[in-house]
Each structure stands twice: as C-alpha cells, then as structure tokens.
C-alpha cells in the first residue's frame, strides 16, 4: 500500500505539494475549506463578467526561468499559455498622471526627465534594474550541492542585488534622490517600508518579460493545476474545514474534519499559519519564527475589491493609480485618498463582446466589515453597495460615462477573504516584504513534531504565486524524504 499524505488547503501550495507527491507514488488527499480549489488565487464570474481576485503580474513567465519550469511541472502554465505584459503603468502624483515605461531604456530616459540633479543616481539605479533583467531568480532554496553550484553560477546578479538592497527599505533608497518627484514615484510603485529588493525585482522581471498576466488569469492557473492533480489520482474534499491535526508519539498521524478522523503517514499544512498553530495543533507547539512573527511582523493590508462589468469599453490601461482628494469612505471615519484600477480589456474572455471587466482596489479595515457581516447581514449588503456607489462616483469623475455603463457590480470586503480563505487578520499574502521579514528564514518544520510540514504564503515573506508553488514543491520533498527514511 502506498504511503499517504493529508494536505490541508487546495490553494497554490497545497495543489503543488499534492502534484509532486502523487508523481512520486504517494497517495494524497486534500481538505479544502471552500467549495472550490484556489484559496486566495481565485476568480469569479457574474453574468458573463469574470473578475480576477488574485493575479496582477506573475513572476517567472519567461521560458527557461526556474519558476517557469515549476509552473509547467504543476500545469500552472502550459506551452501555449499567452502572457500579457503591459508596456507601462500609470500613476497619479500630486495631480499629474505619469506613464511609467516598463522597458529599461525608456524607463531610464523617463527618470532622467524628472531630475537634473540625479543623473548619477538614476543611471546607477537603472543599471541595477538592468542587471535584474539579465539574471535568473532562484526558484527556492537549493536542496543540494549541485543546486548550490547552479545558483552561484546562474543567479550571481540576483545575489549581488540581494546583498545590496535586501536590508534597505524603498523609502531609504528613495531618499537618496534629490528629486521629490522620483521619491514620490518610487513610493507610489511600492510601499516605502518594503524591502528595496522588491522594487528591483518587480521592475527587472517585468522589463525582461519574466512577469506578466497569463491569459485566463487565476481561473486558468487553478483549473490547470487541479486537473493535473486529479489526473495523477489525487483527491480533494471541498467544504471540509480541518479542526485538528492528530499527533501520536511526536508525529502527525491524522487530521480531523467534520468529525471524521483521516489517518495518514504525514500531514502538510498549506493553509493559514495561525489557524494551524493555535487551533489545529491547539497551541501545543512553538514554531521558532512564526509564533513571534504572527504577533509582531507587519502584514499585507486588508483590501476591498469593487468590481464592475461594463457595457462598453473605455480603453482603460491595465494598471492605473488615481489620487482621490475628495476621499472614498471604506468604513465609518476611514477615508481613502487613492485607489487602483485594473482593466481587462486585453482579455476578451473576461467580458461579453465589446464590454469590459474592471476592478478597483482599496485598503479597508477588517474589524468593521467582519463585525458588520456577523451582526447585521442586511446592513452589510447595504454598506457594500454604498461602497460600490462611492467608488463608481470617484471613477466617473475621472472617466466620464463610467457609471452609466455599469451592468454588473460585485464587492469583496476583507470579511470575504476571511470567510472564504480563513486568512489571519485578513492578510491576502501574509507577511509584508520588509527587510526584517525577508531576512528571516521561516522554517517549514516545527521542533518536536515529526511527519509534518507547513508551507505557503506564511512561510515565504512577501507571498506571491511563484513563492507558493515552489513552497509546495519544497514541502513535498521534505515530507517525502522523511517518510522514506
């Protein structure tokens, strides 16, 4: 009889772990809280309009990249998957809309137009971005000597940039420029307290064609991965919250879901870290990094997604960030003065012919929306509609005719993230990529607990599709080796 591994969570990491274990001859069974696979990597369809709640840009889309190889191994991308890469992003700063090119020579020329005092700094910064376009990103930690040698050879540029930027914040790098415009621009591209390595990686991968939007979006990625997993004999139980990870003689031996005990030779928790440690394991084990980080480390902010299906197209670019001086209330006393809009006019499958699908993203507080949903469901629905109306009005002032073109409205609040994906404090990608978090090697093992592994967004600060899928592979390897001993 094949050895069996129970996997908690059918998101990117869980499906990835399941695929690699099935390929090695293990029997696996996934237990998923929601009624479908994907976790946070999800999309939904309303009256013919598809809204993508996950993918902005996916790192590792270039053939030959290490992450791209893993994507193909799990079916996330296929040979004929078309990747859309926008040639610019638009950012409004102090009432001026800047179109930021995503091509290195144009980007360098663009920055030089913003400052006469920063030529040397701009050229140095762009040289580092260009180095990022020419190096390979390591697809996870090396598992042996040969991989370590390959890492030193193929990813030398990446390692050089990591040493230079990992410990600095984007704000610190921005302050080295004289130009206030450049400082504000860098802060608009990514939050100032994030590691500067993140902005170098983002710009470098996008400018090298190694990051983009896979046509079909999150829905396509997950459907392919789920299909691959099932074709290998894997089993998924939906609507199956895991209440307990059973431990016997210091080893994980089963999980309990809906009152039923499911024995296994090992368990992988590819799900929320807090729920795993405090509820499923009843707080009986101390993780050397997570126990502290879950209390103190900054998280990705909680979001509201306001989605509109439009009866026409407005030629809205894929990514635009608007300032909003008049403000948009996202909770009583909480006003947001900017919002980001993503338009999917480039993907004809996201809307009926000559129509379009757009999504507006705003930070919104979890506590308010979660309490409202629990205490007064009807008022929760009314407030969701009120938020949608406020957002539609803000967009209308910038894109005349927008409100009249709305055919479908759909709102996901921070409470939606918690309800469907069980996210700790509603954080959609776990720990924010601050220098401190990125420097922390978050272990996938817990001292004193054998035949168990934790993986996914919470064990890779900064999150992301590439991290989740490669993390699932790493967890599968760790569990496989332990079971085979």
C-alpha positions in Angstrom: 0.0 0.0 0.0 1.3 3.5 -0.9 2.2 5.9 1.9 -0.4 8.6 2.4 -0.1 12.3 3.0 -3.0 14.5 4.1 -2.8 18.1 2.8 -4.7 21.0 4.3 -5.6 23.6 1.7 -6.3 23.4 -2.0 -4.6 26.6 -2.9 -1.4 27.0 -4.9 0.9 25.5 -2.3 -1.4 22.6 -1.5 -2.1 21.6 -5.1 1.6 21.9 -5.9 2.6 19.7 -2.9 -0.1 17.2 -3.9 1.1 17.0 -7.6 4.7 16.4 -6.7 3.8 13.8 -4.1 1.5 12.0 -6.5 4.2 11.9 -9.1 6.5 10.2 -6.5 4.0 7.5 -5.9 2.4 8.8 -2.7 -1.3 8.8 -2.1 -2.6 12.2 -1.2 -5.9 13.7 -0.1 -6.5 17.5 0.2 -9.0 19.0 2.6 -10.3 22.5 1.5 -12.3 24.9 3.5 -14.1 26.5 0.5 -16.2 24.8 -2.2 -13.6 25.1 -4.9 -9.8 25.0 -5.3 -7.5 28.0 -5.4 -7.7 29.7 -2.0 -6.7 33.3 -2.5 -5.8 32.6 -6.1 -9.3 32.8 -7.3 -11.6 34.5 -9.9 -15.4 34.6 -10.1 -17.9 35.1 -12.9 -21.0 37.3 -12.6 -23.5 37.4 -15.5 -20.7 36.7 -18.1 -18.1 39.0 -16.5 -15.0 37.5 -15.0 -13.3 39.2 -12.1 -9.7 38.1 -11.1 -9.1 38.5 -7.4 -5.5 37.5 -7.5 -3.1 37.9 -10.4 -1.7 41.4 -11.0 1.5 40.1 -12.5 3.0 36.6 -12.2 6.8 36.3 -11.8 8.5 33.5 -13.8 6.5 33.6 -17.0 9.6 33.6 -19.2 10.7 30.2 -20.7 13.9 29.0 -19.2 13.3 30.6 -15.8 13.4 28.3 -12.8 9.9 29.3 -11.6 8.6 28.8 -15.2 9.9 25.2 -15.1 8.0 24.6 -11.8 4.8 26.2 -13.3 5.0 23.8 -16.2 5.6 20.8 -13.9 2.4 21.5 -12.0 0.4 22.7 -15.0 0.0 26.3 -13.9 1.4 27.4 -17.2 1.4 25.4 -20.5 3.4 25.7 -23.7 0.7 27.7 -25.4 -0.3 29.9 -22.4 -0.2 33.5 -23.7 1.3 36.1 -21.3 0.1 39.7 -21.4 2.7 42.3 -20.3 1.6 45.9 -20.1 4.2 48.2 -21.6 3.6 50.8 -18.8 1.8 51.6 -15.6 0.1 54.9 -14.9 0.4 56.7 -11.5 -1.1 60.0 -10.5 1.1 62.0 -8.2 0.1 65.5 -7.0 -2.5 65.8 -9.7 -0.1 64.8 -12.5 -0.5 61.4 -14.3 2.8 59.8 -15.1 3.1 56.9 -17.5 6.0 54.8 -16.3 7.5 52.7 -19.1 8.2 49.0 -18.4 11.2 48.9 -20.7 14.7 49.7 -19.3 15.9 52.3 -21.8 12.6 54.1 -21.8 12.4 53.9 -18.0 15.9 55.4 -17.7 15.1 58.2 -20.1 11.8 58.8 -18.2 13.6 59.2 -14.9 16.2 61.5 -16.4 13.4 63.9 -17.5 12.3 64.2 -13.8 15.5 65.4 -12.4 18.6 67.4 -13.5 20.4 66.6 -10.2 20.1 62.9 -10.1 21.8 61.7 -13.3 24.4 59.6 -11.5 21.8 58.1 -9.1 19.4 57.3 -11.9 22.0 55.6 -14.0 23.1 53.5 -11.0 19.6 52.6 -10.1 18.7 51.7 -13.7 22.0 49.7 -14.0 20.8 47.5 -11.1 17.4 47.1 -12.6 19.0 46.1 -15.9 21.2 43.5 -14.0 18.0 42.1 -12.7 16.7 41.6 -16.2 19.8 39.6 -17.1 20.0 37.3 -14.1 18.0 34.2 -13.0 15.9 34.3 -9.9 16.5 31.2 -7.7 13.4 29.1 -7.6 13.6 28.4 -3.9 16.4 27.4 -1.7 19.0 25.0 -3.1 18.4 21.4 -1.9 21.9 20.1 -2.6 25.4 20.9 -3.7 24.7 20.8 -7.4 21.8 23.2 -7.0 24.0 25.5 -4.9 26.7 25.5 -7.6 24.0 26.3 -10.2 22.7 29.1 -8.0 26.1 30.7 -7.7 26.6 30.5 -11.5 23.2 31.4 -12.9 21.9 33.8 -10.2 25.1 35.7 -9.3 23.5 39.0 -10.3 20.4 38.3 -8.2 22.6 37.5 -5.2 24.6 40.7 -5.7 21.4 42.8 -5.8 20.0 41.0 -2.8 23.2 41.9 -0.8 22.8 45.5 -1.9 19.1 46.0 -1.4 17.6 43.4 0.9 18.4 45.3 4.1 17.3 48.7 2.7 13.7 50.0 2.5 12.3 51.5 -0.6 11.9 54.7 1.4 15.6 54.8 2.2 16.5 54.3 -1.5 14.1 56.9 -2.5 15.6 59.4 -0.1 18.9 59.1 -1.8 17.4 61.0 -4.8 17.3 64.8 -4.8 14.1 64.9 -6.9 10.9 64.9 -4.9 9.1 63.5 -8.0 11.4 60.5 -8.1 11.0 59.9 -4.4 7.2 60.0 -4.7 7.2 57.9 -7.8 9.2 55.1 -6.1 6.8 55.3 -3.1 3.8 55.0 -5.4 5.2 51.9 -7.1 5.6 50.1 -3.7 5.2 51.0 0.0 8.1 52.8 1.5 8.7 50.3 4.3 9.0 47.3 2.0 12.5 46.0 1.1 14.1 47.8 -1.8 14.9 44.3 -3.2 11.2 44.0 -4.0 11.1 47.1 -6.3 14.3 46.0 -8.1 12.8 42.5 -8.6 9.4 43.9 -9.8 10.9 46.3 -12.3 13.6 43.8 -13.5 11.3 40.9 -14.1 8.6 42.9 -15.8 11.2 44.7 -18.0 12.8 41.3 -19.0 9.5 39.7 -20.0 9.7 37.4 -17.0 6.5 38.7 -15.3 3.0 39.2 -16.8 -0.6 38.2 -16.7 -1.3 34.7 -18.0 -4.4 34.8 -20.2 -7.2 33.1 -18.3 -5.9 34.6 -15.1 -6.3 32.9 -11.7 -9.1 30.8 -13.0 -7.0 29.3 -15.8 -4.0 28.7 -13.5 -6.1 26.8 -10.8 -8.1 24.8 -13.3 -5.0 23.5 -14.9 -3.4 22.7 -11.6 -6.5 21.0 -10.2 -6.8 19.0 -13.5 -3.2 17.9 -13.3 -3.6 16.8 -9.6 -6.7 14.8 -10.3 -5.2 13.2 -13.4 -2.5 11.8 -11.1 -5.0 10.3 -8.8 -5.2 13.0 -6.2 -8.4 13.5 -4.2 -9.9 16.8 -3.0 -12.6 17.2 -0.3 -14.3 20.6 -0.5 -16.2 22.3 2.2 -14.0 20.4 4.6 -12.6 22.6 7.4 -9.9 20.8 9.3 -10.4 21.1 13.1 -7.5 19.1 14.4 -4.1 17.7 13.4 -3.8 14.5 15.5 -0.4 13.8 17.0 0.8 10.5 18.4 4.3 9.8 19.7 5.5 13.2 18.5 4.4 12.6 14.9 1.4 13.9 12.9 -0.8 10.9 12.2 -4.1 12.2 11.0 -6.4 15.2 10.6 -10.0 15.6 11.8 -12.5 17.2 9.5 -16.3 17.4 10.0 -16.0 14.9 12.9 -14.2 12.3 10.9 -10.6 11.2 11.5 -8.4 10.7 8.4 -5.2 8.8 9.2 -2.0 9.5 7.2 1.7 8.9 7.3 2.3 12.6 7.2 0.5 15.9 7.1 1.2 19.1 5.2 -0.5 22.4 6.3 -0.7 24.5 3.2 -3.1 26.9 4.8 -3.3 29.7 7.4 -0.4 29.6 9.8 -2.2 31.0 12.8 -5.1 28.5 12.5 -2.6 25.7 12.1 -0.6 26.5 15.1 -3.2 27.8 17.5 -6.3 25.8 16.6 -5.4 22.6 14.6 -2.4 22.0 16.9 -4.1 23.6 19.9 -1.1 25.8 20.6 0.9 22.8 21.8 4.0 23.5 19.6 6.1 26.6 19.3 7.3 27.5 15.8 10.7 29.1 16.0 9.8 32.1 13.7 6.0 32.1 13.2 4.9 32.3 16.8 6.7 35.7 17.1 6.1 37.0 13.6 2.4 36.4 13.8 2.3 38.8 16.8 4.8 41.4 15.6 5.6 41.4 11.9 3.8 43.8 9.5 1.2 42.1 7.3 -0.1 42.9 3.9 -3.0 45.3 4.3 -6.7 44.2 4.2 -8.5 45.0 0.9 -11.8 45.7 -0.6 -12.3 44.8 -4.3 -15.0 46.7 -6.1 -15.7 45.0 -9.4 -17.7 46.4 -12.3 -18.9 44.7 -15.5 -19.2 47.5 -18.2 -21.5 47.5 -21.2 -18.8 49.3 -23.2 -15.0 49.8 -23.4 -13.2 52.9 -22.3 -9.6 52.0 -23.4 -8.6 52.0 -19.7 -5.0 50.8 -19.3 -4.3 47.6 -17.4 -3.0 49.4 -14.3 -3.8 52.9 -13.2 -3.5 54.5 -9.7 -5.6 57.6 -9.1 -5.4 60.1 -6.4 -8.7 60.9 -4.8 -8.7 64.2 -2.9 -12.4 64.0 -2.3 -11.9 60.7 -0.5 -13.7 57.4 -0.5 -15.1 56.1 2.8 -14.2 52.4 3.4 -15.6 52.3 6.9 -17.0 54.9 9.3 -14.3 57.5 9.9 -11.9 55.8 7.4 -11.3 57.7 4.2 -9.0 56.6 1.4 -7.5 59.2 -0.9 -6.3 57.0 -3.6 -7.4 53.9 -5.5 -6.1 51.5 -8.1 -8.0 50.3 -11.1 -7.2 47.3 -13.3 -8.9 46.9 -16.6 -9.1 43.6 -18.5 -10.0 44.8 -21.9 -7.0 43.0 -23.3 -8.6 39.6 -22.4 -11.8 39.0 -24.4 -12.8 36.1 -22.1 -13.4 38.4 -19.2 -16.5 40.1 -20.6 -19.1 39.8 -23.3 -18.1 41.2 -26.8 -17.4 44.9 -26.8 -17.8 45.0 -23.0 -15.2 45.2 -20.2 -14.3 44.0 -16.7 -12.6 46.3 -14.3 -11.6 46.0 -10.6 -10.9 48.8 -8.1 -8.7 48.0 -5.1 -8.8 50.0 -1.8 -7.4 49.3 1.6 -10.3 48.7 4.0 -10.4 47.7 7.7 -11.2 44.1 8.6 -12.7 44.7 12.0 -15.5 46.9 10.8 -16.6 44.7 7.8 -16.3 41.4 9.8 -18.4 42.7 12.7 -21.0 44.2 10.3 -21.3 40.9 8.4 -21.7 38.9 11.7 -24.1 41.3 13.4 -26.3 42.6 10.6 -26.1 40.8 7.2 -28.7 43.1 5.6 -26.8 46.2 6.6 -23.6 44.5 5.4 -25.1 44.2 2.0 -26.3 47.8 2.0 -22.8 49.1 3.0 -21.2 47.0 0.3 -23.5 48.7 -2.2 -22.8 52.1 -0.7 -19.0 51.5 -1.1 -19.6 50.5 -4.7 -21.6 53.6 -5.4 -18.9 55.8 -3.8 -16.2 54.1 -6.0 -18.3 54.4 -9.1 -18.7 58.1 -8.4 -15.0 58.6 -8.0 -14.2 56.7 -11.2 -17.0 58.6 -13.1 -15.3 61.9 -12.2 -12.1 60.7 -13.9 -13.7 58.6 -16.7 -17.0 60.3 -17.8 -19.7 57.8 -18.7 -18.4 55.1 -16.5 -21.4 55.0 -14.1 -23.9 54.7 -16.9 -22.0 51.8 -18.5 -22.2 49.6 -15.3 -24.1 46.4 -16.0 -22.8 44.3 -13.1 -21.5 45.2 -9.6 -19.7 42.9 -7.2 -17.9 43.7 -4.0 -15.5 41.6 -1.9 -14.7 43.0 1.5 -11.9 42.0 3.9 -14.5 39.8 5.6 -14.9 37.9 2.3 -11.2 37.0 2.4 -11.6 35.6 5.9 -14.8 33.7 5.2 -13.6 32.0 2.0 -9.8 31.6 2.7 -9.6 31.8 6.5 -6.8 34.4 6.4 -5.2 35.6 9.6 -6.2 39.2 10.1 -7.4 39.2 6.5 -3.9 39.4 5.1 -4.1 38.3 1.5 -0.3 37.5 1.1 0.9 37.0 4.7 3.9 38.9 5.9 4.7 42.2 4.2 8.2 42.1 2.5 10.0 44.3 4.9 13.8 43.9 5.3 13.4 42.1 8.6 10.8 39.6 7.3 12.8 38.8 4.1 15.9 38.2 6.1 14.0 35.6 8.3 14.3 32.0 7.2 10.9 30.8 8.2 11.2 27.0 8.8 8.8 24.6 7.4 9.3 22.2 10.3 8.2 22.6 14.0 10.6 21.3 16.6 9.3 18.2 18.3 6.7 17.4 15.6 7.7 14.7 13.1 5.9 13.8 9.8 4.6 17.4 9.5 5.4 20.4 7.3 3.9 23.8 7.0 4.1 25.7 3.7 2.6 28.5 1.6 2.3 32.3 1.9 3.1 32.3 5.6 6.5 30.6 5.2 7.7 32.9 2.4 7.5 36.6 3.4 6.2 38.7 0.5 4.0 36.0 -0.8 3.3 35.6 -4.5 2.4 32.9 -6.9 5.9 31.8 -7.5 6.6 31.5 -3.8 3.5 29.5 -3.0 4.0 27.0 -5.8 7.7 26.5 -5.2 7.0 26.2 -1.5 4.6 23.4 -2.2 7.3 21.5 -4.1 9.8 22.1 -1.2 7.3 20.8 1.3 6.6 17.7 -0.8 10.4 17.0 -0.9 10.8 17.4 2.8 7.9 15.1 3.7 8.9 12.5 1.0 12.4 12.2 2.4 11.1 11.8 6.0 8.6 9.1 5.1 11.2 7.2 3.1 13.7 7.1 5.9 
